[in-house]
Amino acid sequence: MAQVSYAGPGQNVPDYVQQQAASYDLGELVATYKPRYSNVFYVLGVSLGGIIADILVVVVLYQSGWIAFYLLVVPIFILVWAAGALNGITLRAYAFTNGLISARGRQSEIARWDQVQAVWEKAVRKRNGVALTYTVQRSDGNVFKFGWPLLQVRDLGKRLMTEVVKLHLPGVKAAYDAGQPLTFGPINVDRQGLNNGKEMVPWSQIGNLTTNQGRLVIEKGGQRLNWSSAASESVPNLSVLIALVRYVVQTQK
């Protein structure tokens, strides 16, 4: 089950996090995001148990006259997994009404929503789904990331994107209405349409802008145009761009 806990009486938040939230006027705690594994003894126990079981299987097979060489590398995979799990045990993300805190032990990064300059979403296809990583850049240029091993990163990403839309969309809409060209990484927006550096799509052919496994997709009348040269991870504030496209399409109806 996803370990996302919401604000309420008895919320277990470290004192230093509460102090930082108060100092930066972050408001009320909304959600706490934790890693999948937060107990060091559990990780060590699983790792040790897996290695012992693998050794026993190797011994039994060897005595039976069989040699399964792939079993000899199993401890390496277990140790790699354990190293990653142990590295993320102290990782936490605290979302507040006015900002967020990214903490690893007592080291933390803080950003009020009005200090977030840009957010990038990176989607990597894997056998069991899509792994998401969100990069946040503050107005002072400082950058920090959210991804594995945090659970419910998608929920955190939606929260980040919602906040940057609130912050940046009004100014972007005003700039577009004033006839100013806008740039979102490799994507250029003007009164003619969208341009990804290789292809320009006029507004008359755009019904919606979405993403599909990390790639931008333009939809119009049931047709889908995949912009393979424009990955979502290269587009800062993609949620703002999508909201702007919807705004322009609605005004042209």
N, C-alpha and C positions, 0 to 999 in steps of 0.2 A: 504494500500500500504506500502511496506517496506520502512522504514525511513533510507535509506543508501544514504548519500550525498557524492559526489565526489569533489575533489579539483577543485577550480576555483576562479575567481574573486569574492570578497565579501563573501568568505566562513566564516561562523560565528564560529570562534574557540576562546575560552577564551585566554586572554593574557598570563596567566601562562602556558597554554599548549604550546603556541608558543615559550615561553621562554625555557621551558624544552626541546622541540624538537630541538631548536637551540643549547642548552648546550650539548646535547648528539649526535648532528649531525645526527638526524633521517631523514633528507632529506625532500622531498616534501610530503604533505598530500595526501593520496590516497583515504581514505574513513573514514567516521564518522558513528559509529553505536550507535543508540539511543534506549531507551526502548519504548515499545508500548505506555505507558502513561507517558507524561512528563509535564502535567499541573495539579498541585495540586488541583486547584479549580474544574477541571473536575472530578477527582477521588472523591473528597468530595461530589460534586453535585450528581453524579451517586449513591454513597453509601447512601446519605440521601434520595434521591428520591426512591431508592429501598426499604429502610426500611419503609418509609411512606406508599408506595403502599402496602407493605406486611401487615402493621397494618390495613389499610383500608379494605383489603380483609378479614382479620381475623374478624374484627368487623362486616362486612356485613354477613359473613357466620354464625357467632355466633348468630346474630339477627334472622337469618333464621332457626336456630335450628341445624346448622351443626357445627361440630368442626373438623377442619383440623389440627391435631397436628404437621404435618410436616412443616406447615407454621410458627410455632413458632421458628423453628431453622434456618429459612432463614436469619434473621438478623446476626446470627453467621457467616454463610458462607460469607455474604456481608462484614462483618468486617474483616474476614480473608483475603478476596480478596483485600480490601482497604489497609490493613497493608502491604501486599506484593507489591502492586502497589506503595504506598507511599515510601516504602523502596528503590525502584529501580528508582525513578524519576530522581535522580541526577547522575545515572550511565551512563557512556559514554565509548566508546572504539575508539581510534584514531589510524588508521593504516597509517604508513608512508613508504616511499621507503626503509628505513634502520631499521625500528623497529616499536614499538607500545607503546601507553600509555593507561593504564587502569585507569580511573578516577571516583571517587565518590565525588562530590563536589570539594573541593580543595585538597583532598587527592588522590594521584596517585601512580601507579607503572609503572616503565619504563623498557623496555627491547629492546635493539638493537637485530636485527636478529642474529648477530654473538654471542650474549650472551645467546641465547635460547639453553638449553641443551636437553630438552625433552618436548614433547607435548603428552597428552593423550586425547582420545576421548571417552566419555561415552554416550551411546545411551539408552534411556529408552522408552519402548513402552507405548503409551497412546491411548485413544480411538480416538483422532483426529490426530494421527500421531506419530512421534518419537521426543522426547525432547533430544536435544544435549547439552552437557556441555564439554568445552575444558579446560584442566588444563595445564598451562604453568610453566615450571621450568627453572629458570635462572641458569647460571653456578655457581652462588654463593649459590645455594640451595633455594633461595626464590621462593615461589609458589603463583600463583594467577589464578583465574578461570574466564571463560566467559560462560554465559548461560542465562537462563531466568532471568530478563525480556527483555534482548536485542533482538531486531529483527534481522533477517538475520544472526543468529549465524552460520549457516552452511557456509555462504559465508566467514565469518571471520575465521572459522575453516579451510576451504580450503586454505585460505591465509597463515595461520600458518603452515599448513602441507607442502605447496609448499616451504616455506622458510626453514624449517628444512631439506627438501630433498636437496635443494641447498647447505646447510651448511654441512650436515653429509654424504650424499651418496658417494662422492668421497673417503673419508677415509674408509667407510664401504666396498666399492668395492675393494679397495686396500688390506684391511685386508683379505677379502674372497679369492682373487686371490693368496694371500701369504699362504693360507692354514690355517688361524687362525679361530677357532670357534667363533661365534658371539652370543650374548644373547640379546634378546628383551623381558624382563620380563620373562614370562613362556615359551617363544619360543626360541629354540636353533637352530642355523643354522650352518651347516658344509658341507663338500664336499659330504656327503651321502644324505642329504636332510633336512627336517624340523622335529623337535621333540618338542612336547608340554608337555613332562614329562610323558605322558601316551602312546603315540603312535608316531612312526617315519614313515614319509612318504618320500620315496625316490624321487629324482628329476625326475626320469622317469615317475612318476605318478602325477607330478605337471605341470599344464599348466598355472595356474594363481592363485593368492591369492586375495580374495576380502572380503568384510564384508556384513553381512545381519542382520540388526536390532541388531547390537552390538555383533555379533558372527563372528568368522573367518570362511571363506569358501574356500576350495581348489577346483579348477575346472580343469578338464582334460578330453578332448574328449567328452564334453557334460555331464559328470558325476560330481556330486557335493558331497564333503565330508564336513559335518558340524562338526567343532571342538567345541562341546558344552562346553568343559572344558576350552576353551581359549576365554575369553571375550575380546573385543577390548579395553575396559577401563583398562585392566591389561597390555596392551602392549605399552610401551613407544615408541614414534616415529614410529607408525604403518605405516605411509606413507613411511618412509625410508625402512622398512621391505618389503612392497609391491613392491617398486621400485627395491630393491635388488633381490627379487624373479624373477621379470620380466627380469632383467639383466642376471641372471644365466640361466633362461630358454632360452633366446635368444642365449647365447653363446654356449649352448648345441645343438642347431639345426644344 
